[in-house]
Amino acid sequence: MSQDLLQKITALAKRRGIIFPNSEIYGGIGGFYDYGPVGVEMKNNLKRYWWKNMVDKRENVVGIDGTIITHPKVWEASGHVQGFSDEVVECKKCHQRFRPEDIQEKCPKCGSTEFTDSRKYNMLFKTEVGVVEGEKMDAYLRGEACQTIYLDFMNVVDSTRQQIPFGIAQIGKAFRNEVTPGKLTFRSREFEQWDLQFFVHPDDMEKWFEYWKEERMKFYKELYRKQENLRFYEHPQDKLVFYAKKAFDVEYLSPWGWAENEGIHWRSDYDLTQHSKFSGKELKYTDPKTGEKYIPWIVETSGGVDRTLLMLLFDAYEEEDLGDGNIRTVLKIHPEIAAYKAAVFPLVGNKEDISKKAREVFDLLSDKHKVVWDDRGNIGKRYRYQDEIGTPYCITIDYETLENNSVTVRDRDTMEQKRVNIEDLDSILS
C-alpha cells in the first residue's frame, strides 16, 4: 500500500471534519483526538452497526454500560496494577523514548544507535476519588473496558432470564498511558473498545471459541471492501498468558503493515476467579436445570472502535483519474457507516421555488435517514465534497422536479445519475 496513505487520510480527516488533534490551539497533546461533525456520525454509526450485529440480532447477548472509574481493587485483581506494563528504551542522544519494536537499528528521531536498556512502565492512568485532601482514595481510569462486565456478571444473571451460554456486550472508553502514541488514532491514550465476554460451560469452551472466531472474521469481511487485506494472526503458544489455550487477532493490512483490529481470547475462568478471590464474593453460576455450580469460562472478543474506523478510512480511500488531470478523491465507505446516507441539493440555491421543494425532500427523508443539506457553490464542487466524506447518494432538485416530482440521484461509487420519483427515495436509501 502507498506509504503516504496515512498522511493523506490524516489531512483529509482534518480538512473534512472527521478527526481533529485534541487541544490543537495549545500545541496539541499526544495520543488524544476529537471527532468532528462528520467523524462523530461515522463513529456512532460504526458502534450502532456493531451493537446491531452483536446484541440486537442475538437472543443470548445482552448489553451494559459500565463506569470508567471502579474500585481500585478491581485493577489489583485483574493484574493491571502489578503487570499492566510495557517496555521502553531511551535514545542516549535525544532522550526520546520508544518501544523496542518501533526502532530498527537507529533512533527514528535523530539517527543515533545508542539506547538505554529496556525498562518497564505501568500504563494505567492514576486518579483520585474524594474531596478532602489527605483523605482521597487512589483510583485508576480503566485500562480496558471488559472489567466492568465481570463485576456485573452476577447482577446480569440475577436480573435477566439469561442462562449459560450467554454473553455480555459493552462499548466504552479505555485509557492507556502509551509511551509512543502515533499513527493517528491507531495507538492513542484515550480510545473506545467494543467487548463481548461470552460465558460458557468449561466443556463447551472449544466449540464457542471457534464459533466466535469465525463470527468476528465474518463481521469484518462484511464491513471492509478489500477482504484480501484481512487475516487471522495466531499468537504463538510460548507467548500466551498462563490461563489461555489460544488467542487470535483479526488484522488489516495498513500502510505500515498488518495491524490488529480485534482480539479473540481464551480467558478460561481466570477473571471471575480473581474477582471472587479479591472481593470475597462467590461468583459461581448455578445451572437451573442440573443444579451444577461452577465458575464459567469466557470467550472474549475485544476490538478497537477508533482503530476500526481508521482502517475503514484506509479501506475506503480512492483517488480516481477522470482524465485531463482531474483526480477525484472518494471514500467508498460502507453505506451504513457513512456519516450521511444522502445529500440534498437544490440545483440553484437562490431560486425560491426550487429551494422550497428541496426543503420538502430534506424534511421527508430526515424523519428516517441521516441526510445533509448542501446549497453552496456549483453542483460539481458539492459532488466532490460529498465524495470526500463518503456520502453514498446525492439528490438534486431541479426545474424538472417542479413539473413531475422526479429528482436526480447520483451514486457515489459509479457517479451514475438517474431520475427517480420522490416517493421512491425512502426505499432507495433503505
Summary of the structure (lengths in Angstrom):
residues: 430
radius of gyration: 25.1
end to end distance: 33.4
largest distance: 77.0
contacts: 1315
relative contact order: 0.11
helix: 34%
strand: 30%
